[in-house]
């Protein structure tokens, strides 16, 4: 593959200090929001009862909420679910002595005061202890993924690239979770699955860039580390843009037409792919530069063959 000439290279790293400051600001804002506001955990993590209700005609959310409030369910969360004739009602746990079936029947009786033809489609119950376990296991899953990635990249490339890759992934996870905290979006198991998918997507981009940087360190006759990284980023730009744009097109379709059940999943992936592409270009490479990555670190050491000294004897 013919390498780009220097004059054709985009100077990505010229704004690395600005982008690092921007990333640090986003991370701080995300951490502050999660510390103060927390995450709006869904039923999967908090426990409680979820009832899906079907209507013969379009339901008015305000009337459904009013009917529930009048019958002792003022804290119920009511939202459309897929269409205007389907509503999802969520309620926090009400004690071990109250069964999900009783809660569901009481809620349906309250809704039927306004909509006599309303029917219960399904009911789900998650205990608080199960929700806590899921929360803990989800956090461990993300932490384990980051540690395994750190080990793999350190063995496959170089430890400075490994630190940069993990820094980029942690950057993506924190900022994506911060978005859900700031906007108050519901954080459930589908969103957690989306964040794990973002880790994989972002890592793929970072590995491609790291591999090209390593290749150019060995081939390009330039000692300037920043210039070699700019060349590598320019060469992988087309691949990055094509992959990101095609992925985003699918995610936009899911976000717009996928329905309420995968709305959080699509939102997390949509934002995560965008921020993951950004971090692959600026965060991972900038961290490697800050840690002093150089050409000598990636050029393989030539091992002298045994007996070579005798071959050179007259």
Protein Blocks (a to p, Z undefined) as FASTA:
>chain_A
ZZddfklpccfklmmmmmmmmmmmmmmmmmmmmmmnopaddfklnopaddddddfbdcdf
klmmmmmmmnopambccddehiakbccdddddebjklcfklmmmmmmmmmmmmmmmbccf
bdcdddfklmmmmmmmmmmmmmmmmmmmmmmmmmmmomklmmmmmmmmmmmmmmmmmmmm
mnopacdfklmmmmmmmmmmmmmmmmmmmmmmmmmmmmpccfbfklmmmmmmmmmmmmmm
mmmmmmmmmmmmmmmmnojklmmmmmmmmmmmmmmmmmmmmmmmmmmmmnopafklmmcc
ddddehklmmmpZZ
